[in-house]
Amino acid sequence: MRSVVSRNYEKIVAVDDLSFEIGAGERVGFLGPNGAGKTTTLKMLSGLLHPTSGEATVAGFTPRHRAPDFLRSIMLVTGQKQQLLWDLPPAETFELNRAIYDVPRAQYDATRSELVELLGIGQLIQQPTRTLSLGERMKCELAAALLHRPRVLFLDEPTIGLDVTMQSAVRGFIRSYNERFGATVILTSHYMDDVAALCKRVIVIDRGRLTYDGSLDALVRELRPDKRLTLRFTRVTLRADVEALGGRVVTCDDDGAVVQVDPHSVRQVVERALSSLPIEDLKIEDAPLEEVIADLFARSAKKDPR
């Protein structure tokens, strides 16, 4: 059969000529659609995968050498995998990690106390892991991952599957850890609220290639400079009256409307709305970050349609 059948193979380059530099203490969002190469990049930076070409250095180390001092300085946390022992309390995993990383007892006790306080898990770490909710487990996962005080955090979807309250709690903790210890944070997430709350800078890749590296605010201004005017009415209002304000009506119903407005016309549109419509509440925002990133992906696809 080998002589008769011929297979066609397609070579997929997961990460293609990707170059960037991140300074100590930065919080950077690492974004891209599914299959863009984000997790592959993080695995290379953490030493789990070896790049076929090019070089990578993290905190002065070459990741693929997996030097003990390098492994003590980093941590890769993924929202879809766990290190906690299922039938034992998280406190037992904490002790195991203390031994693995050879953390001095005094430093371990101080760090554990600080992490427990920051995350609010004092009552949880003595319960069997299987009895904890997903959000509670994720908090304990973060504590277990940070007991050796890593200088570099690779966070791959750390809030996946969590409810809004738990997402906010995890974001607050990541920010606090970064500020207290000066740790560098590289965050991948499909929840744009995570990125907006934590990262001033974003690196965006698509099909393994860099498409944007810079300020998140600058990206929004470049791709979606228009403002979103959200109106809430005290009574039913005709769509024609909303259209008369100027701008493009995104949505309009009995309760309110959303209007896309040129940034230079915001003041005039607001004045018209307040004088001519039954306004109960009014809010001015940038375009949703999800739409901005989607526009960037679409622009990248047009440039590189492979």
Long-range contacts (C-beta under 8 A, 24 or more apart in sequence): 13-208, 14-40, 14-208, 15-40, 15-41, 15-44, 15-51, 15-205, 15-208, 16-207, 16-208, 16-209, 17-54, 17-209, 18-205, 18-208, 18-209, 18-210, 19-210, 20-203, 20-210, 20-213, 22-184, 22-186, 23-184, 24-151, 24-182, 24-184, 25-178, 25-182, 25-183, 25-184, 26-184, 26-185, 26-201, 27-174, 27-175, 27-178, 27-184, 27-185, 27-187, 27-198, 27-199, 27-200, 27-201, 28-185, 28-186, 28-187, 28-199, 28-201, 28-202, 28-203, 29-187, 29-188, 29-189, 29-194, 29-195, 29-198, 29-199, 29-201, 29-202, 29-203, 29-216, 30-186, 30-187, 30-188, 30-202, 30-203, 30-205, 31-188, 31-189, 31-195, 31-202, 31-203, 31-204, 31-205, 31-293, 32-188, 32-204, 32-205, 32-206, 32-297, 33-206, 33-297, 35-207, 36-205, 36-206, 36-207, 36-208, 37-205, 37-207, 37-208, 38-156, 38-188, 38-205, 39-78, 39-156, 39-188, 40-208, 41-205, 42-76, 42-154, 42-156, 42-186, 42-188, 43-76, 45-154, 45-186, 46-74, 46-76, 46-154, 47-71, 48-76, 58-152, 59-151, 59-152, 72-101, 72-148, 72-150, 73-150, 73-151, 73-152, 74-150, 74-151, 74-152, 74-153, 74-154, 75-145, 75-146, 75-148, 75-150, 75-152, 75-153, 75-154, 76-154, 76-156, 77-141, 77-142, 77-145, 77-153, 77-154, 77-155, 77-156, 77-158, 78-156, 78-157, 78-158, 79-138, 79-156, 79-157, 79-158, 79-159, 79-160, 79-161, 79-162, 80-157, 80-160, 82-137, 82-141, 83-141, 83-144, 83-145, 84-129, 84-137, 84-140, 84-141, 84-144, 85-129, 86-128, 86-129, 86-130, 87-128, 87-129, 87-130, 88-128, 88-129, 89-125, 89-126, 89-127, 89-128, 89-129, 90-121, 90-124, 90-125, 90-127, 90-129, 90-132, 90-140, 90-143, 90-144, 91-125, 91-126, 93-129, 93-140, 93-144, 94-125, 94-143, 94-144, 94-147, 97-144, 97-147, 97-148, 98-147, 98-148, 101-147, 101-148, 103-147, 103-148, 107-149, 108-147, 111-146, 111-147, 111-148, 111-149, 112-143, 112-147, 114-180, 115-142, 115-143, 115-146, 115-147, 116-143, 118-173, 118-176, 118-177, 119-143, 119-169, 119-173, 120-169, 134-161, 134-162, 134-166, 135-162, 135-163, 135-165, 135-166, 135-169, 135-170, 138-162, 138-166, 138-170, 139-166, 139-169, 139-170, 139-173, 142-170, 142-173, 142-174, 146-177, 149-181, 149-183, 150-183, 151-181, 151-182, 151-183, 151-184, 152-183, 152-184, 152-186, 153-177, 153-178, 153-183, 153-184, 153-185, 153-186, 154-186, 155-185, 155-186, 155-187, 155-188, 155-189, 156-188, 157-188, 157-189, 157-190, 158-187, 158-189, 158-194, 159-189, 159-191, 159-194, 160-189, 160-190, 160-191, 167-191, 167-193, 167-194, 171-197, 171-198, 174-198, 192-288, 192-289, 192-290, 192-293, 195-289, 196-289, 204-293, 204-296, 206-297, 206-300, 206-301, 206-304, 207-300, 207-304, 207-306, 209-300, 209-304, 211-296, 211-297, 211-299, 211-300, 212-296, 216-289, 219-292, 219-296, 220-286, 220-287, 220-289, 220-292, 223-287, 223-292, 223-295, 223-296, 223-299, 224-286, 224-287, 224-291, 224-292, 224-295, 225-263, 226-260, 226-261, 226-262, 226-263, 226-287, 227-260, 227-261, 227-262, 227-263, 227-266, 227-284, 227-285, 227-286, 227-287, 228-258, 228-259, 228-260, 228-261, 228-284, 228-285, 228-286, 228-287, 228-288, 229-258, 229-259, 229-260, 229-261, 229-266, 229-269, 229-270, 229-273, 229-282, 229-283, 229-284, 230-256, 230-257, 230-258, 230-282, 230-283, 230-284, 230-285, 231-256, 231-257, 231-258, 231-259, 231-273, 231-277, 231-279, 231-281, 231-282, 232-256, 232-279, 232-280, 232-281, 232-282, 233-257, 233-277, 233-278, 233-279, 233-280, 234-278, 234-279, 234-280, 235-278, 237-277, 237-278, 241-276, 241-277, 242-277, 244-272, 244-276, 245-269, 245-272, 245-273, 245-276, 245-277, 246-272, 260-287
